[in-house]
Amino acid sequence: MKKTLLLALGLTTFTAFSQNQINISKAQYDILKKNHQLDLSKNYIFTDAVAPQGPEIKYQGQRKTPSTICSCMQPLDSTYSYVPFVNYIGTTNGNVYMPNYMNDDASSIQINLPFTFNYYGTPRNSVFINNNGNISFNSPYSTFTANPFPDPSYNMIAPFWADADTRDFSQTLGSGVLYRITPTAMIVKWENVGYFDMHFDKLNTFQLIITDGTDTLLPAGKNVGFCYGDMQWTTGDITGGGGFGSPATVGVNQGNGADYFQVGTFNQPTLAFDGPYNAPDGIDWLDNQGMHFNTSVSGNNIPPIIINNNICDTIDVYTGDTLRSVATDSVEFLIGVATPEINQTLNINFSCSEPMAFSTTQLMNTPTYQSFNCKFVAKDLPTGLYYVTVTATDNGTPAEQTIETIVIRSSFDPGVVTGMNQAENENRVNLFPNPNEGLFTIQHDIEQSEQPVLTVMNIIGQKQLETSLQRQTQIIDLQHLAPGMYIANISTQKGLVKSRKMIVK
């Protein structure tokens, strides 16, 4: 039943229409939040929302390569726009109305998708992007204090549900939420976002990708990806101090109690992690992590989640030169495996195309989470591609399994042989534009006597093109390729010269 509630704000009123939703003006909301008078169990809907006017605001900075080793983090460029958050009447910075992308607790207009996203059996063709680190489908969410999953009140995908604040009026930090939509995918980036109340001493950068299930931005069979850069805070001032306090939540929640998973909750500046459903964990554990899921399945058991910062790319190891130490003939990486549901256990198996070169050391073993340090030694092996396969099986009914293959590329490094330093090697090859629509230019200064060759691979190591580079500036046509991320390798008779990631739109 609709009822009117009187606040301690004179004659100000707001209305509650459902058990979990309250309609209120943004100005009233801001005052209540400042005074710690909000009901943290409610989702507030702003009655004075005004749709943004005019064209979207494009990202105008220089092309920004991610400051992270996570291979799935997409670079910012002019193809991204600031999320079209709604404006609010009377929301100002002094006497100047602030851009709608500088906000606290705002949500976007409903954004139509040119593809169908399968959300646990429900086709979705539109989303709301919420400033507080999540997207939703049924309604926008202003809620800044996260709940653990499963939760019956929220229907969301949350790479990092917390009290984000993007009111960087100085515009010196590049703080904001940006997005890009392709025919088969949507990428949302929370770039250098601070925490409430306008604190930017600590910043978080993280990314969400959703796809139609075919886009090669994610591994085959996955339609959701989370990726993290440097993560420094977990909590705003209302339920914490100095950036830490009540936990942030990472995961997916359908709201029906059956279709959900939780990666973890985070409330401290440490590397601690003991699994999805135990004590809150350390935010530094998320640094440079990448994880991918499939929400196309629906039922009582969700497959295990494999977590690794190289899972959608190729790991390089250089070998073949006697001047190198043993350490440079090998590569190490971390693999974590979590079961999304409470009270399940895991069985993990590894296999490698070169078994004697691969080894693992278990770092953690809890019922819902296991982690391993993996090492591949390329010494005395031929150059080429090698494959590590991780198979994770849970004990649900029926049991579910996730299989991921990690590609390791062993190359001979000509930089050591020729005495070429890294800076010189960096300047030898240019590829532009990037991203592109399959038509791009390769520019290099390699002598023809070295017989340069361009090889383009997809993210699982399958060759898409191999061609000789006959000129130092050459146009390459790959317009037949599906949109996604590819690896362009330029090599000579001596070995690999340069490897570049390339995005085909």
C-alpha positions in Angstrom: 0.0 0.0 0.0 1.3 3.4 -0.9 2.2 5.5 2.2 3.8 8.9 2.8 6.7 9.2 5.1 7.7 12.4 6.9 11.4 13.2 7.2 13.3 15.5 9.5 13.5 18.0 6.6 10.6 20.3 7.4 7.7 19.4 5.1 9.8 17.3 2.7 8.2 14.0 1.7 9.0 11.0 -0.3 7.0 7.9 -1.2 7.5 4.2 -0.8 6.0 2.1 -3.6 7.4 -1.4 -2.8 9.1 -3.2 0.0 12.6 -2.4 -1.4 12.0 0.8 -3.5 11.6 4.5 -2.4 10.9 7.4 -4.7 12.7 10.6 -3.7 14.2 13.7 -5.3 18.0 13.7 -5.8 18.4 16.8 -3.6 16.5 15.1 -0.7 18.6 12.0 -1.2 21.9 13.9 -1.1 20.9 15.5 2.2 19.8 12.2 3.8 23.0 10.5 2.6 25.2 13.3 4.0 23.5 13.0 7.4 23.6 9.2 7.4 19.8 9.0 7.4 19.2 6.7 4.4 17.7 3.3 4.9 20.5 1.2 3.6 18.2 -1.7 2.8 16.3 0.3 0.2 16.9 1.2 -3.5 16.1 4.9 -4.1 14.5 6.0 -7.4 15.1 9.6 -8.2 11.9 11.5 -9.2 13.6 14.4 -10.8 15.7 12.5 -13.3 16.1 14.2 -16.6 17.4 12.3 -19.6 20.7 13.7 -21.0 20.3 16.0 -23.9 22.4 16.1 -27.1 24.9 13.6 -28.4 27.0 11.4 -26.2 30.3 12.7 -24.9 33.1 10.9 -26.5 36.4 10.0 -24.7 38.8 12.6 -26.0 42.0 11.7 -24.3 45.0 10.0 -25.9 44.7 6.3 -26.5 45.2 4.9 -23.1 46.9 1.6 -22.8 45.8 -0.2 -19.5 48.2 0.1 -16.6 47.7 -3.5 -15.8 49.1 -6.9 -16.8 45.5 -8.3 -17.1 45.4 -9.2 -20.8 41.6 -8.7 -21.1 41.7 -5.0 -20.1 40.7 -3.1 -23.2 42.5 0.2 -24.0 40.5 3.4 -23.9 40.2 5.3 -27.2 37.9 7.6 -29.2 35.4 4.7 -29.8 34.3 5.0 -26.1 31.7 7.4 -24.8 30.9 8.5 -21.2 27.9 6.6 -19.9 24.8 8.7 -20.4 23.8 9.0 -16.8 20.6 10.9 -16.1 20.8 14.5 -14.9 19.0 15.8 -11.8 17.3 19.2 -11.5 19.3 21.4 -9.1 22.4 19.1 -8.9 25.3 21.6 -9.1 28.9 22.1 -8.3 28.6 25.5 -6.7 26.7 27.5 -9.3 27.8 25.4 -12.3 25.9 22.3 -13.4 28.2 19.4 -13.5 28.4 17.0 -16.5 26.2 14.0 -16.0 29.1 11.6 -16.0 30.4 13.3 -12.7 27.9 11.9 -10.2 27.2 9.9 -7.1 24.8 7.0 -7.1 23.4 7.8 -10.6 22.3 5.4 -13.3 22.1 5.6 -17.0 19.1 5.8 -19.2 18.0 2.5 -20.5 20.6 1.5 -23.1 19.5 -0.7 -26.0 21.8 -3.5 -27.1 22.2 -4.5 -30.8 22.6 -8.1 -29.6 20.8 -10.5 -27.3 22.5 -11.3 -24.0 21.4 -14.6 -22.4 20.9 -14.0 -18.7 20.2 -17.4 -17.2 17.7 -18.3 -19.9 16.2 -14.8 -20.1 17.0 -12.9 -23.3 18.1 -9.3 -22.5 18.3 -6.5 -25.1 18.7 -3.5 -22.9 20.6 -2.6 -19.7 21.0 0.1 -17.1 24.6 1.0 -16.2 24.9 2.0 -12.5 27.7 4.3 -11.3 28.2 2.0 -8.3 30.0 -0.7 -10.1 27.2 -2.8 -11.7 24.7 -3.1 -14.5 21.0 -4.2 -14.1 18.1 -5.2 -16.3 14.8 -4.7 -14.5 15.5 -1.2 -13.0 18.4 1.2 -12.2 20.1 0.9 -8.8 21.4 3.7 -6.7 22.2 1.4 -3.8 25.8 2.0 -2.7 26.1 -0.5 0.2 26.6 -4.0 -1.2 24.9 -7.2 -0.1 26.4 -10.6 -0.5 24.9 -13.0 -3.1 22.4 -14.6 -3.4 20.1 -11.7 -2.7 16.4 -11.7 -3.6 16.2 -7.9 -4.0 18.6 -7.3 -6.8 19.0 -8.4 -10.4 22.5 -7.4 -11.4 26.0 -8.2 -12.8 28.5 -6.6 -10.4 32.2 -6.5 -11.3 32.6 -4.3 -8.1 29.4 -3.2 -6.3 30.5 -0.4 -4.0 30.1 3.4 -3.3 31.9 4.8 -6.4 32.1 8.6 -6.7 33.1 10.1 -10.1 32.7 13.8 -9.1 36.3 14.7 -10.2 35.7 18.4 -10.8 39.4 19.1 -11.3 39.2 16.6 -14.3 42.9 15.8 -13.7 42.4 12.1 -12.9 40.4 10.9 -15.9 37.8 9.6 -13.5 34.6 8.3 -15.1 32.5 5.4 -16.4 32.9 4.8 -20.1 31.4 2.3 -22.5 31.5 1.0 -26.0 28.9 -1.2 -27.8 29.7 -3.4 -30.8 27.3 -5.6 -32.8 28.1 -8.5 -30.4 29.4 -7.0 -27.2 29.3 -4.2 -24.6 32.4 -3.1 -22.7 32.0 -0.9 -19.6 35.0 0.6 -17.9 35.1 2.2 -14.5 38.3 4.2 -14.9 40.1 5.7 -11.9 36.9 6.0 -9.9 37.0 7.4 -6.4 34.8 6.7 -3.4 32.1 8.8 -1.5 32.4 11.6 -0.4 34.5 12.9 -3.4 37.6 11.1 -2.3 40.3 10.5 -4.9 43.3 9.6 -2.8 42.6 6.0 -3.7 41.3 4.9 -7.1 39.8 1.8 -8.7 39.9 0.7 -12.3 37.8 -2.3 -13.5 35.9 -3.5 -16.5 32.9 -5.5 -17.5 32.3 -7.2 -20.8 29.0 -8.9 -21.8 28.5 -10.5 -25.2 26.1 -12.5 -27.3 28.3 -15.6 -26.6 30.2 -15.5 -29.9 32.4 -12.4 -29.5 36.1 -13.3 -29.4 36.8 -10.7 -26.7 36.0 -13.5 -24.3 37.0 -17.2 -24.4 34.7 -19.6 -26.3 31.6 -20.5 -24.3 31.7 -17.4 -22.1 29.5 -14.3 -22.3 30.5 -12.3 -19.2 34.0 -11.1 -18.3 35.4 -9.2 -15.3 38.8 -7.6 -15.5 40.7 -5.5 -12.9 43.5 -3.0 -13.0 44.8 -1.4 -9.7 42.2 -1.7 -7.0 42.7 0.5 -3.9 39.4 1.1 -2.0 36.3 -0.9 -1.0 33.9 1.5 0.8 32.5 5.0 0.9 32.3 7.3 4.0 28.7 6.3 5.0 29.7 2.7 6.0 33.4 3.1 6.4 36.4 5.5 6.5 39.5 6.0 4.5 38.2 3.8 1.8 37.5 0.7 3.8 34.6 -0.6 5.9 31.5 -2.6 4.9 32.4 -5.1 2.1 32.1 -4.6 -1.6 30.6 -7.5 -3.6 31.8 -9.1 -6.8 29.5 -11.5 -8.7 26.3 -12.0 -10.5 22.8 -12.3 -9.0 19.6 -13.1 -10.8 17.5 -12.6 -7.7 15.7 -16.0 -7.8 18.0 -17.7 -5.2 19.1 -20.3 -7.8 21.0 -18.4 -10.6 23.9 -16.5 -9.0 27.6 -16.7 -8.2 29.8 -14.7 -5.9 33.5 -14.2 -6.5 34.0 -12.7 -3.1 33.4 -9.7 -0.8 36.2 -7.2 -0.1 36.8 -4.7 2.7 40.5 -4.4 3.5 43.8 -3.3 1.9 45.5 -6.8 1.8 46.1 -9.7 -0.5 44.0 -12.0 1.7 41.5 -14.3 -0.1 39.9 -17.4 1.4 37.2 -18.1 -1.1 33.8 -16.7 -2.2 31.8 -17.3 0.9 34.1 -17.0 3.9 35.4 -13.9 5.6 35.6 -10.7 3.6 38.9 -10.5 1.6 41.6 -8.0 0.6 41.1 -5.7 -2.3 44.7 -6.2 -3.5 43.8 -9.8 -4.4 41.7 -8.4 -7.3 44.7 -6.4 -8.8 45.3 -7.6 -12.4 42.8 -10.4 -12.2 40.6 -11.6 -15.1 37.7 -14.0 -14.9 35.0 -15.2 -17.3 31.6 -16.8 -16.9 28.7 -18.2 -18.8 25.2 -17.0 -17.8 23.6 -18.8 -20.7 23.0 -21.8 -18.3 20.1 -21.8 -15.9 19.4 -24.3 -13.1 20.5 -25.5 -9.7 24.3 -25.7 -10.4 26.6 -23.1 -12.0 30.0 -24.4 -13.3 33.2 -23.5 -11.5 35.0 -20.2 -12.2 38.7 -20.2 -13.3 40.5 -17.0 -12.5 43.7 -15.9 -14.2 45.1 -12.7 -15.6 46.2 -14.3 -18.9 43.2 -16.5 -19.6 42.1 -14.7 -22.7 45.6 -14.1 -24.2 48.9 -15.7 -24.9 51.7 -15.9 -22.4 55.1 -15.2 -23.9 58.3 -16.9 -22.7 61.7 -16.3 -24.5 64.3 -18.9 -24.9 67.1 -20.2 -27.2 70.0 -17.9 -26.2 72.9 -19.0 -24.0 73.3 -15.5 -22.6 70.1 -15.8 -20.8 69.8 -17.1 -17.3 67.7 -20.1 -16.4 65.0 -17.8 -14.9 64.3 -16.1 -18.3 63.7 -19.5 -19.9 60.6 -20.0 -17.8 57.3 -18.2 -17.0 55.1 -18.4 -13.9 51.5 -17.5 -13.5 48.7 -18.0 -11.0 45.5 -20.0 -11.4 42.5 -19.8 -9.0 39.4 -21.8 -9.2 36.2 -21.0 -7.2 32.8 -22.8 -7.0 30.0 -20.2 -7.3 27.6 -21.9 -4.9 27.8 -22.3 -1.2 28.7 -25.8 0.3 30.2 -27.3 -2.9 33.7 -28.7 -3.4 36.1 -28.7 -6.3 38.3 -31.2 -8.1 41.1 -29.6 -10.3 43.2 -31.2 -12.9 46.0 -29.8 -15.1 47.4 -31.1 -18.4 50.0 -29.7 -20.7 51.0 -30.4 -24.3 54.6 -30.7 -23.0 54.1 -32.4 -19.6 57.8 -32.4 -18.5 58.0 -28.6 -18.9 55.0 -27.9 -16.7 54.5 -28.0 -12.9 52.2 -26.7 -10.3 52.4 -25.8 -6.6 49.1 -25.5 -4.6 48.9 -22.3 -2.6 45.4 -22.6 -1.1 42.9 -25.3 -0.7 39.5 -24.5 0.8 36.2 -26.2 0.0 35.1 -23.4 -2.4 38.5 -22.0 -3.6 41.8 -23.5 -4.7 44.8 -21.6 -6.1 48.0 -22.8 -7.8 51.3 -21.3 -8.9 52.0 -22.7 -12.4 55.5 -22.8 -14.0 56.4 -23.6 -17.6 60.1 -24.1 -18.4 60.9 -23.6 -22.1 64.6 -24.3 -22.0 65.7 -26.7 -24.8 62.2 -26.7 -26.3 61.5 -25.8 -29.9 59.9 -22.4 -30.4 56.2 -22.5 -30.9 52.9 -22.7 -29.1 52.3 -24.9 -26.0 49.0 -25.4 -24.2 48.0 -25.8 -20.6 44.5 -27.0 -19.9 42.8 -26.6 -16.6 39.7 -28.7 -15.8 37.6 -27.8 -12.8 34.7 -30.1 -11.7 32.3 -29.4 -8.8 30.2 -31.9 -6.8 26.8 -30.4 -7.6 23.8 -32.3 -9.0 24.5 -32.7 -11.8 28.2 -32.1 -11.5 29.4 -29.2 -13.7 32.8 -28.7 -15.3 34.8 -25.8 -16.7 37.7 -26.2 -19.0 40.1 -23.4 -20.0 43.2 -23.6 -22.2 46.1 -21.2 -21.7 48.4 -20.7 -24.6 52.1 -20.3 -24.0 54.2 -19.0 -26.9 57.9 -19.9 -26.7 60.0 -17.5 -28.9 63.6 -16.9 -29.7 64.4 -13.2 -28.7 66.5 -11.5 -31.4 67.0 -8.5 -29.1 69.6 -10.4 -27.1 71.5 -11.7 -30.0 71.8 -8.4 -31.9 72.4 -6.3 -28.9 69.2 -4.3 -29.7 67.9 -2.6 -26.5 64.2 -2.7 -25.6 63.6 0.9 -26.4 64.9 0.4 -30.0 62.8 -2.7 -30.3 59.7 -0.9 -29.2 60.1 1.6 -32.1 60.5 -0.9 -34.9 56.9 -1.7 -35.6 53.7 0.4 -35.7 50.2 -0.9 -36.4 47.4 1.6 -37.0 44.5 2.4 -36.6 43.9 0.2 -33.6 41.1 -0.7 -33.0 40.1 -1.0 -36.7 37.5 -2.6 -38.9 39.8 -5.2 -40.3 41.8 -2.8 -42.6 45.0 -1.5 -41.1 48.6 -0.4 -41.9 51.8 -2.1 -40.7 54.8 0.2 -40.6 58.3 -1.1 -39.7 62.0 -0.5 -40.4 63.1 -4.1 -40.8 65.4 -4.7 -43.7 64.0 -6.9 -46.5 67.0 -9.1 -46.2 65.7 -10.2 -42.9 62.5 -11.5 -44.6 59.8 -10.0 -42.2 56.6 -12.0 -41.9 53.3 -11.0 -40.3 51.3 -13.7 -38.6 47.9 -12.9 -37.1 46.5 -15.3 -34.4 43.2 -15.4 -32.6 43.1 -15.5 -28.8 43.2 -19.3 -28.6 46.3 -19.5 -30.8 44.7 -20.3 -34.2 46.5 -18.8 -37.2 44.2 -16.4 -39.2 46.8 -14.9 -41.6 50.5 -15.3 -42.5 52.0 -13.1 -45.1 55.4 -11.7 -46.1 55.9 -8.0 -45.5 57.2 -6.8 -48.9 57.3 -3.1 -48.0 58.1 -1.1 -44.9 54.6 0.4 -45.1 51.9 -2.1 -46.0 48.1 -2.2 -45.9 46.7 -5.4 -44.5 43.1 -6.5 -45.2 41.4 -8.7 -42.5 37.9 -7.5 -43.1 36.7 -11.1 -43.2 37.5 -11.7 -39.5 34.9 -11.6 -36.8 35.1 -8.6 -34.4 37.4 -9.3 -31.4 40.9 -9.3 -30.1 43.8 -10.7 -32.2 47.6 -11.0 -31.8 49.8 -9.6 -34.7 53.3 -11.1 -34.6 56.0 -9.7 -36.8 59.0 -12.1 -37.1 62.1 -12.6 -39.2 64.4 -15.6 -39.8 65.9 -14.9 -36.4 62.6 -15.1 -34.5 59.9 -12.9 -33.1 60.5 -9.1 -33.4 57.3 -7.7 -32.1 53.9 -8.8 -30.8 51.0 -6.5 -30.7 47.4 -6.8 -29.6 44.8 -5.7 -32.2 41.1 -5.1 -31.9 38.9 -5.6 -34.9 35.5 -3.8 -34.4 
